[in-house]
Amino acid sequence: MIYLKLIVLGFFALIFTGCLSDNTLSKAEILKQKQDKEILGKVLYFDKNLSKNRTQSCATCHNPEAGFVDDRNNGVNSMASLGDNNTSIGDRSAPTASYAMFSPKFHYDIKKKKYIGGQFWDGREDDLEGQAGGPPLNPDEMGMKDKKEVSLRLQENSYYVESFKSIYGDDIWENDDLVYKAMTEVIAAFERTKEFAPFDSKYDRFLKGEYNLSALEDLGKAIFFSNNNNSCATCHVLKGEDKLGETFTNYEYHNIGTPANTRLRAKNGVSTIDGGLLNNPKVTDKKEKGKYKVPTLRNVAVTAPYMHNGVFKDLRTVVEFYDKYNNKDRKINPETNKPWEDPEVKETISLEELKSKRQSDRKIEALVAFMKILTDKKYEHLLIDSK
């Protein structure tokens, strides 16, 4: 139904736009073309015809109603995504597409001596365009054979045919590579709209004087931003305490010692070690093995399960997991009532960044309360009240 509504909206936009392929566009025409790309990108984002069996769209694994993650059970309690072939199960969770627009292009920072930015858990795509182009041709995801097959699918829809011609010129359909590139551009244009990054959580409203923090949330905020008490800010703060537009990630890559998800692998059959950043074709240094991009904490409370492989179900477990590095009494995984499992990759753990003071149960409760107020307003109904 959403898809049909978007098609109608797109047709109206196309009628009013006319042909804007001229190289001498006015400022108003450029703005209109930007809007047309966003509308077309939105239609494509919800179009299941871009998968081989016509069962999956971008929204399937990045659901706008669920924090832009895959909230389907998939037979693995949402730990990873199920492919269009209804059999392939991934080995990593689908990262949220919310606030992904702010990740800088993948690069190596000489001063920090660290890799920064990019898309996916291992940064293998530089930007949103690259990310949008990955899943349609991945045999374990949307499963389309090649760019030509995608182009032919797009040409089944007269709205797409006319819209692509309007934005990119009448000859766009003569080149499958250009069609595919254009498709990724318009999807990325939609992913750069405020729909993906409204900055209207209780924390944002607090910064504007529109929300009063509870005592627990205020304590959590103080702990979170204090490097003297906790290590959260080391990797999950970019701008600083009480700065507008904070995305709660520094876009670096770290190994925090996450164990392999044996429950997931019992389903997907994967037996090899996940190399993390080392799986990125641009990275060859073995010191990067087992590192993953620091995720945004925006909407973290409504996008369980956690870690790159969905190994933890509860946000409190994640905080206790971090605390185990500094608290000799934090020996038991509360979800299994057994000792924490060994890291999948031991040799590259970011022990320096994980250093902090031990946390009491009350402080952990406060940190969880603070992270809950990083939830976009439209997802607040998804929060489980822990008061």
Secondary structure in CASP SS format (residue, H / E / C, confidence):
PFRMAT SS
TARGET T0000
AUTHOR 0000-0000-0000
METHOD secondary structure of the structure
MODEL  1
M C 1.00
I H 1.00
Y H 1.00
L H 1.00
K H 1.00
L H 1.00
I H 1.00
V H 1.00
L H 1.00
G H 1.00
F H 1.00
F H 1.00
A H 1.00
L H 1.00
I H 1.00
F H 1.00
T H 1.00
G C 1.00
C C 1.00
L C 1.00
S C 1.00
D C 1.00
N C 1.00
T C 1.00
L C 1.00
S C 1.00
K H 1.00
A H 1.00
E H 1.00
I H 1.00
L H 1.00
K H 1.00
Q H 1.00
K H 1.00
Q H 1.00
D H 1.00
K H 1.00
E H 1.00
I H 1.00
L H 1.00
G H 1.00
K H 1.00
V H 1.00
L H 1.00
Y H 1.00
F C 1.00
D C 1.00
K H 1.00
N H 1.00
L H 1.00
S C 1.00
K C 1.00
N C 1.00
R C 1.00
T C 1.00
Q C 1.00
S C 1.00
C H 1.00
A H 1.00
T H 1.00
C H 1.00
H C 1.00
N E 1.00
P H 1.00
E H 1.00
A H 1.00
G C 1.00
F C 1.00
V E 1.00
D C 1.00
D C 1.00
R C 1.00
N C 1.00
N C 1.00
G C 1.00
V C 1.00
N C 1.00
S C 1.00
M C 1.00
A C 1.00
S C 1.00
L E 1.00
G C 1.00
D C 1.00
N C 1.00
N C 1.00
T C 1.00
S C 1.00
I E 1.00
G C 1.00
D C 1.00
R C 1.00
S C 1.00
A C 1.00
P C 1.00
T C 1.00
A C 1.00
S C 1.00
Y C 1.00
A H 1.00
M H 1.00
F H 1.00
S C 1.00
P C 1.00
K C 1.00
F C 1.00
H E 1.00
Y E 1.00
D E 1.00
I C 1.00
K C 1.00
K C 1.00
K C 1.00
K E 1.00
Y E 1.00
I E 1.00
G C 1.00
G C 1.00
Q E 1.00
F C 1.00
W C 1.00
D C 1.00
G C 1.00
R C 1.00
E E 1.00
D C 1.00
D C 1.00
L H 1.00
E H 1.00
G H 1.00
Q H 1.00
A H 1.00
G H 1.00
G H 1.00
P H 1.00
P H 1.00
L H 1.00
N C 1.00
P C 1.00
D C 1.00
E C 1.00
M C 1.00
G C 1.00
M C 1.00
K C 1.00
D C 1.00
K H 1.00
K H 1.00
E H 1.00
V H 1.00
S H 1.00
L H 1.00
R H 1.00
L H 1.00
Q C 1.00
E C 1.00
N C 1.00
S H 1.00
Y H 1.00
Y H 1.00
V H 1.00
E H 1.00
S H 1.00
F H 1.00
K H 1.00
S H 1.00
I H 1.00
Y H 1.00
G C 1.00
D H 1.00
D H 1.00
I H 1.00
W H 1.00
E H 1.00
N C 1.00
D H 1.00
D H 1.00
L H 1.00
V H 1.00
Y H 1.00
K H 1.00
A H 1.00
M H 1.00
T H 1.00
E H 1.00
V H 1.00
I H 1.00
A H 1.00
A H 1.00
F H 1.00
E H 1.00
R C 1.00
T C 1.00
K H 1.00
E H 1.00
F H 1.00
A C 1.00
P C 1.00
F C 1.00
D C 1.00
S C 1.00
K H 1.00
Y H 1.00
D H 1.00
R H 1.00
F H 1.00
L H 1.00
K C 1.00
G C 1.00
E C 1.00
Y C 1.00
N C 1.00
L C 1.00
S C 1.00
A H 1.00
L H 1.00
E H 1.00
D H 1.00
L H 1.00
G H 1.00
K H 1.00
A H 1.00
I H 1.00
F H 1.00
F H 1.00
S C 1.00
N C 1.00
N C 1.00
N C 1.00
N C 1.00
S C 1.00
C H 1.00
A H 1.00
T H 1.00
C H 1.00
H H 1.00
V C 1.00
L C 1.00
K C 1.00
G C 1.00
E C 1.00
D C 1.00
K C 1.00
L C 1.00
G C 1.00
E C 1.00
T C 1.00
F C 1.00
T C 1.00
N C 1.00
Y C 1.00
E E 1.00
Y E 1.00
H E 1.00
N E 1.00
I C 1.00
G C 1.00
T C 1.00
P C 1.00
A C 1.00
N C 1.00
T H 1.00
R H 1.00
L H 1.00
R H 1.00
A H 1.00
K H 1.00
N H 1.00
G C 1.00
V C 1.00
S C 1.00
T C 1.00
I C 1.00
D C 1.00
G C 1.00
G E 1.00
L H 1.00
L H 1.00
N H 1.00
N C 1.00
P C 1.00
K C 1.00
V C 1.00
T C 1.00
D C 1.00
K H 1.00
K H 1.00
E H 1.00
K E 1.00
G C 1.00
K E 1.00
Y E 1.00
K E 1.00
V C 1.00
P C 1.00
T C 1.00
L C 1.00
R C 1.00
N C 1.00
V H 1.00
A H 1.00
V H 1.00
T C 1.00
A C 1.00
P C 1.00
Y E 1.00
M C 1.00
H C 1.00
N C 1.00
G C 1.00
V C 1.00
F E 1.00
K C 1.00
D C 1.00
L H 1.00
R H 1.00
T H 1.00
V H 1.00
V H 1.00
E H 1.00
F H 1.00
Y H 1.00
D H 1.00
K C 1.00
Y C 1.00
N C 1.00
N C 1.00
K C 1.00
D C 1.00
R C 1.00
K C 1.00
I E 1.00
N E 1.00
P C 1.00
E C 1.00
T C 1.00
N C 1.00
K E 1.00
P E 1.00
W C 1.00
E C 1.00
D C 1.00
P C 1.00
E C 1.00
V C 1.00
K C 1.00
E C 1.00
T C 1.00
I E 1.00
S C 1.00
L H 1.00
E H 1.00
E H 1.00
L H 1.00
K C 1.00
S C 1.00
K C 1.00
R C 1.00
Q C 1.00
S C 1.00
D H 1.00
R H 1.00
K H 1.00
I H 1.00
E H 1.00
A H 1.00
L H 1.00
V H 1.00
A H 1.00
F H 1.00
M H 1.00
K H 1.00
I C 1.00
L C 1.00
T C 1.00
D C 1.00
K H 1.00
K H 1.00
Y H 1.00
E H 1.00
H H 1.00
L H 1.00
L C 1.00
I C 1.00
D C 1.00
S C 1.00
K C 1.00
END
